[in-house]
Structures are given as C-alpha cells and as structure tokens.
C-alpha cells in the first residue's frame, strides 16, 4: 500500500470514529447502524465501517481505545505522585480525575462521556468494554490500594460497591457533558468541581457501614 493510500485510510478511520462517537452519544448505540455512520462520515461506500472495523462491536472498542491512552497516561502520573498514600481520597481522586481531566480537555461539545455511559451498561457490549478498560494495570493498582484502606467487606458488597462506583462516575460525567452541550450547566459547575463531588461521594460509599446480614 502506498503512503498516500495509507494516510487516506487513517484519515477515513479517524473520521468514522469521531462520527460514530457523536451519533452513538446523541441517538443511542443500538439505534445507529453502520450504514448511517458511513453516510454521516461522508463515505460513498456504505460498508466503510465494516471495511475499517469489521463490526459495530469492534467500532465501539476502537472508540474506547481512542480515548484511553490519554486517561491512562494521566492515571500513571497520578499513581507516581501518590504512591503509598494512606489517604483514601488520594486513591479515589486517582480513579476519578484522569477521566474528568480528559473530558475537560475535549472542550464542548464533546460526546465521549455520554457514549461510555451507554456502552458500559449495554447488555451486548458491557462485558467487552469493561474488559478493555479493566485490563489497565494502573486501574488494578488503584483498586488493590482501595481495598487495603477500606474496612473488610463481604465479597458481594464489594462487588456491588464497585459497580456503584463505576456507574456513578460514568453517569455523572455524562450528565455534565449533556448539560454543557445543551447550555444548561450551572456557571460554577466545572469538571474540577464535578471531580471533587465524585471523590466525596465515593469515599462515603466505600466507608459506609454494611447493614446486618440476613
């Protein structure tokens, strides 16, 4: 393949990714077909998504990977800064802020928060996306450190709180992104203040007592 064709292929792939992310965020992943993505991306070939990505599932994963490098780089930097910290807030910040800082860097409008909130709860793509995100060594290190700092919890409670944490972060970020897009976000509400609120909530969530078991 010539350099020119390779460059055009990369440009087309990037255009499809950007277009799909926007359409999925605005209309729902299930409601948008590969053909619609191709058409919206200005591709005369209606099978462009299939040619470049193979399937909608692979397109979804590619969108996640497109953003994950920036998030993971910041997460690694934060881990180096807080290594060995006994403060649960530091670890919750490391869980939250790489994502909110990345979303802030995207400007407005952006679509990634609404996109990721959908696919992490979608029955068809949830497991694949969770594996993609959960494979991060930095994320695993954060989770291990959190478990060392919180009271010992029954396994089912620990899993529940892990799911609550994931959903809280994803959907609070999606709600802020939506509000920014619609022009309804309160002026004092920044991504930084969103992160601070999430850290407060997560610390409370993980330190909350467990009800008596029956």
N, C-alpha and C positions, 0 to 999 in steps of 0.2 A: 504494500500500500504506500502511495506517495505521501510526502509530508503534507501536501495541500489537502488531500482526502482525509488524512488523519486529523488535521486541525478542524476541518469542517465537521467530521464525525464527533469530535469532542464538543464543539460548539452546539451541535444539534442535541447531543445528550444533555448538556447543561441546560439548554432551553426547555427541553422536555421536563427535566427535574423541577425547574422553577415553576413552570406552568402547572404541572401536576400538583405540586405542593399548594399552590394558590387555589386551584379548583377543588382539591380534596378538603381544604380548610373551609371554603365558602359553601360547598354543596354536600359534603359528606363523601367519604371514600367509596362507599357502596353505590352511590348514585351516579358516579362519574365513570364512564367507560374509557378503555384505552383509546378507542377511536376519537372520543371527544377531546382527550388530552392531545392527541396528534393534531387534530384540526385546530385547536386553540393555540398550539405551538407553531402554527403556520406550515405544517408539513403536508405536502401534496400526497404523500404516501400515508394512507390511513393506518398502515400497520407499522408505523415508525416506532411505537412503544415496544411492540413485540420484537422488532429487529434489534433495538438497542438494549432492551432489558429482559426480554423473554416472557414475562408475565407481570400482572399487576402486583403480585406479592414481591417480586424482585424490584419493581419500581418503588414500592413502599420502603423496602430495606435500603435502597440506594439513597432515598431522601434522608433517612435517618443517618446514614453514614456521611452524607454531605455536611451535616452539622456537627457530628460527634467529635471530629478532630479538634475543633475549637474548644468545645466543652471539656474534653479530656485533657487538653494542654493546660487549661486553667486549673482543672482539678488537681493535676500533678503538681503545679506550682503551689497551690494552697496546701497540699499534703506536706510538701517540703517545709512550709512555713510553720505548721502546727505539729510537727512530728512529736509524739509522746505527750501531747497536751492532756491534762486530766479534766478539762472543761468540756462537758457535753455540747455546749453551744458552739465551740470551735468545730466540732465534727459535723454538727447539723448545718453550720454555715458552709462547710466544705461540700455538703450534699446539695445545698440549695443554690449558692451563689454562682458556681460555674454556669449553671443554666440561665439564671436571671441576667447575668452579665452578658452572656452570648445573645440573649433575646434583646437586650438593650442595644447591643452593637448592630443589630439588624435594622434599627430605625423603624419608622412607621410609614406605611403599613408593612406589617410582617404577617406571616401565616403559619410559621412552624409550631408555635405553642398550640394553636387550635388543631393542627394536623396531628401532633403527637398525642394530644389528649384523646383523639378519636381512635387511633390505631392501638394504643395501649389498653383499650377496653373492648376492642373489636374481637368477637369470638374467633374469627379466621386468622387474624394477624397478631393478636396479643402475645401468644407464646413466642412466635418468631422474633418480634420486636423486643420482647423482654430478654430473650437470649442474646440478642445483638447488643443491647445496652448493658445487660448484666455481666457480660464477658469482660468488662473493664476491670483490670487489676486494681486500679485506683479506687473504683467504687467498692470492690470487695474489701479492700483495706479499711475503708470508712465504715462499712457495715460491721466488720470484725471489731473495730475500736469502739463503736457504739455499744455493742453487746457487752463489752468489758466494763462499760461505765454505767449501764442501767441495771436495776435490780434483776435478778434471775427471774425469767418469765416462762410459764408453760409454753411448749412449742406452738400450740395452736394460737395462743395470744400473741406470740412473737410474729407469727406469720400474718395474723390479722393486722397488727400494727405496721408491719412492713408494707402491706397492701394499702392501708390507710395513708401512710406517708407518701407512697408513690402517687396515689390518686389526688391527694391534697396538693402536692407540688404541681402536677400536670394541669389540674383543672383551675387552680388559682391563677397560674400563668396564662392559661387560655382565656380566662375571663378578663384579665387585664389587657391582653392583646386585642380581644374583641372590643373592649371599651375604647381603647386607643383608636382602633380602626373606625369606630362609629362616632368618635369625638365626644364620648360621654365620661371619660376618665377624669376623676377629680384632680384639680391642678397640683395638689400636694402629694398625690399618689405617684411615686416614681418606682422604677424597677428596684431601686435600693430599698425603699420602704416596703415594697412587696416582699423582698427577701427577708427583711427584718421581721415582718409579721409571720412569715412562714417558719423561720427559725424559732420564734417564741412558741408557736403552736406545736411544732414537732418536739421541742424539749418537753412541753407539757404532756404531749401524747405518750412519749416513751417513759416518763416518770409517773404517770397516773397509776393509782393503785388498781389491783385486779379484784373484781368482785368475788365473793365467796363462791366456790365451785359446787355444783350440784351433781 
